[in-house]
Amino acid sequence: ENINVMLFSDNVTIEEEKALKTYAYEHELLMMGPDCGTAIINHVPLAFANVVRHGGIGVVAASGTGTQEVTSLIDQLGGGVSQVIGTGGRDLKKDIGGLMMKLGLDALKNDPKTKVITLISKPPAKEIATEILGIAAKSGKPVVVCFIGGERAEIESFGLTAAVSLEDAAHKAVALSKGEPLADYAGFAMGEEKAEALAKQIAGKMAKGQKYVRGFYTGGTLCDEAMKLMIGNLRHIYSNIPLNADDALEDPKGGKSREHTFLDFGDDAFTVGRPHPMIDPSLRAERIVTDGKDPACAVIMADCVIGYGSHPNPAENLAEAIRTAKAEAEKAGRHLCCVCSVCGTEGDPQNLSKMRQQLEDAGAVVLPSNAQATRFTARVLANLRQEG
């Protein structure tokens, strides 16, 4: 009976999820999932999770790789976590009513080790968002809210701290935990001038007709965040998880990319009968080589997610694909730019620095976060448009 559950499996109907979570909620038990990929409970990483130092930041999240990005960056910024509770991706839909986020919030509110609370999700159903924000406002603790692509004004109207990206959420949570002032983080670790100069230099090497970006992701939330941060300038991004229904790709797996294309390789179309791409990244690697041959392709973006559950060396396969794609483009008289970010920590079995080094050695531009990788790619494309 009285057991908290983490349910990794998907393909559970929404009716079953509602029934399971209602029972759990009434008995004050956690029902993390279905389709919950990440949690860190009492400092034990569960499923896909990273080795993150102990600290006072508690997290409740309806997103796996979103959680990994935020918690890994908290660790890199010198902060630490108390508890990281996953809810499964559908928790904040109207049908489920955010039951686990409410329970998770309550648990962190009553946890003496948690000083700051961080909530992560794609934008929830309108009335659920309002309800959750109302509960968060009464927690008596500072709360950072990262509803990726959500309404900033509503979050702030409750006296809560809104985040402009997953990376910004990590910066703000760490600042609050250390009593430091808050500011939006939308810059570059390398500095604004250096980033602009590098983007300009890369764009200058490209051949006429190179103008599109292809984003190939193993983390669905990272793919979604990159599209949301970039869509303003590009208007259309074709995808298997499109932001607008009109931009859905007909056949993401078997077909070709179209103009600006972003693919989530963890989506059902790609995972039927095979492991998740964080475990087996080979399909993604093949796609990088294929799209690198497209004369209109200018930039390929890719994530590299490490930690428990992930491939023992995901950078190796990615680096090899980047090397091949860049060499083939060079032969054809083009310059292909590959932009990556590694999601993980120094404490992870694969080691953050080692992964970054492998990708840099293959000629990739490696940035410290998915948001910085996206902003940098946008700079390269803006320089191409100016030249064009």
C-alpha positions, 0 to 999 in steps of 0.5 A: 500500500503506502508506497510512492511510485515512479512510473517510467512507462508511457502508453498509459491512457489519460483515464488510467493516469487520472485514476492512479493520480486521484488515488495517490493524491487522496492518500498523499502519495507521489505518483511520478508518471506515467512517462516520468523520465527523471527524478532525484529523491533523497539524492538518489538519481532515478531513471535519466538523471544527473549527479547533482550536488546537495543544496536547498533548491527543490524542483517539481517538473513535468519534463524530463530533459527540462529537469536535467538541464535545470538541475545540471546547470544549478550544479554547474553554477555552484548550487544544489538540490534538495528533492527533484520530483517528476510528474510525467508530461501530462500532469498539467493538462486539464484532464489531470489537473496538475495533481502531482505538481500540487502534491510536489509543491506541498511536499517541498513547502513542508521540507525544511531543507528546501529553501527555494522551489522551482517549477518546470513545465510546458505551458499548462492548461490556463485554469490549471496554471492559475491554480498552481501559481496561487498555491505556489504564491502561498508556499512562503518560499521563493518560487521560480516558474519556468513554463517554457514559452508561457505567460510571464505577466501572469507568473509575476502577478502572483509575486513569483519569479518567471524564467525566460529559459531553462538556463535562466531558471537555474540562474534565478534559483541559484541567485535566490538560494544565495540571496543574490539579486535577480536579473534575466540571463540571456547572454553568453558565457563567452561574452556578447562581443566574442559571440557576435564576432564568432557568428559573423566569422562562421557565416562568412565562410558559408557558400551562397544558398546555405541558409537553414538550420536543422535541430536534431534532439534526443531531449524533447523539451530541449527541442521544444525550448530551442524552437520557442526561442528561435521561431520569432525570426524564422516564422516556420520551423517544421517538426514532428513536435511542431509549435504550430499545427501547419508546420508538422512534417509529413514523414519525420523518420523516412522523409526529408527535412524541409527548410528550417527543421527540428526533430525530437528523436525521442518522439514515438515515430522514432522509438517504436521497436528501438531504445530511446535516443539517449540510450541509442543515438545512432538514428540521430547521427545518421540524420546529421550526415544526411542533412549535412549533404543538403546544400541549403543547410547552414547549421546543425544543432544537437544536444548531448544528454549525459547522466544515469540511464544515458549512453556511456559515451553519447558524444563519441557517436555525435562527434563522429557524425559531425566530423563526417558531415563537416568533411563532406560539406568541405569537399563540396565547397561549403562550410557546415556549422555544428552547434552543440550543448552538453546537458550534465555535470562533472560528477556524471559517469560520462563527465561533462568536460570530457564530452565537451572536449570530444565535440570541440575536437570534432569541430563543433561550437560547444555552448554551456546551455541549450538556450545559449546554443540556440541564441548563437545559432540565431546569430549565425543565421542573422549574419547570413541573412545580412550577407544574403 
